[in-house]
Amino acid sequence: MATSGNNENRMRAFRARPYHDKQRSHLKFVVNFRQNGKRARSFFETKKAADSFAQLKNNELLIGETAGAKQLAAFGKTIADAIEFYLPHLQASTGHARSAR
């Protein structure tokens, strides 16, 4: 995935990784992702299947971000505007006063 070079703004890409388990020796690859806010993993016998699934998850991530940006754009706002507005609320409600990076 393309990035701006700034690690804070880098989108995390899903990818297939080698997987080894003697009890399930037919499974050779794993893709780690989040589903409903929880860690999830899918296992595959072939790299091609794992890569296809990882690409699907990457596309879902991109579509979700694009949809959110379009919803804000309808009001003339950006994701940065949303963060600037929402972050003080989160800091006040959790009692954490974090400085801007």
C-alpha positions in Angstrom: 0.0 0.0 0.0 1.2 3.5 -0.8 2.2 5.6 2.2 3.3 9.2 2.6 6.5 8.2 4.3 5.1 9.2 7.7 4.7 6.1 10.0 1.8 7.7 11.9 -0.3 8.0 8.7 0.7 4.6 7.3 -2.2 2.2 6.7 -1.5 -1.3 7.9 -1.7 -3.8 5.1 -2.9 -7.3 5.6 -0.6 -10.0 4.3 -0.2 -13.7 4.1 2.4 -15.1 6.5 3.9 -18.6 6.8 2.2 -20.8 9.4 3.6 -24.0 11.0 1.6 -26.3 13.2 2.4 -30.0 13.5 -1.2 -30.8 14.4 -2.5 -29.1 11.2 0.4 -29.6 8.8 -1.9 -29.1 5.8 -2.2 -25.4 6.7 0.8 -23.4 5.5 -0.3 -19.7 5.6 -2.2 -17.4 7.9 -3.7 -13.9 7.5 -4.2 -11.9 10.7 -6.9 -9.2 10.7 -9.5 -7.6 13.0 -13.2 -8.4 12.9 -15.7 -6.5 15.0 -12.8 -5.0 17.0 -11.3 -8.4 17.8 -8.2 -10.3 16.5 -9.1 -12.9 13.9 -7.0 -15.3 11.8 -7.7 -17.3 8.7 -5.6 -20.2 7.7 -4.9 -21.5 4.2 -3.3 -24.4 2.4 -1.9 -22.4 -0.4 -0.1 -19.0 -0.7 -2.4 -18.0 -3.6 -5.5 -18.5 -1.4 -3.9 -16.6 1.5 -2.8 -13.7 -0.8 -6.3 -13.5 -2.3 -7.9 -13.3 1.1 -5.3 -10.7 2.3 -6.1 -8.6 -0.8 -9.8 -8.8 -0.1 -9.2 -7.6 3.5 -7.0 -4.7 2.2 -9.8 -3.7 -0.3 -12.4 -3.8 2.5 -10.2 -1.5 4.6 -9.7 0.9 1.7 -13.4 1.0 0.9 -14.3 1.7 4.5 -11.9 4.6 4.7 -13.1 6.0 1.3 -16.7 5.7 2.4 -16.0 7.6 5.6 -14.1 10.4 3.7 -17.0 10.7 1.2 -19.6 11.0 4.1 -17.5 13.9 5.6 -17.0 15.5 2.2 -20.7 15.9 1.8 -20.5 18.3 4.7 -17.3 20.0 3.4 -15.1 18.3 6.1 -12.1 16.0 6.1 -10.9 13.1 8.2 -8.5 15.5 9.9 -11.4 17.8 10.8 -13.3 14.8 12.3 -10.2 13.9 14.4 -9.7 17.5 15.5 -13.4 17.6 16.7 -13.6 14.1 18.3 -10.2 13.8 20.0 -11.0 16.5 22.7 -14.2 14.6 23.5 -12.3 11.3 23.9 -9.7 13.0 26.1 -12.3 14.6 28.3 -14.4 11.5 28.6 -11.5 9.2 29.5 -9.6 11.7 31.6 -6.5 11.3 29.4 -4.9 14.6 28.2 -2.6 13.5 25.4 -0.6 16.1 23.6 -0.8 16.3 19.8 2.0 14.6 17.9 
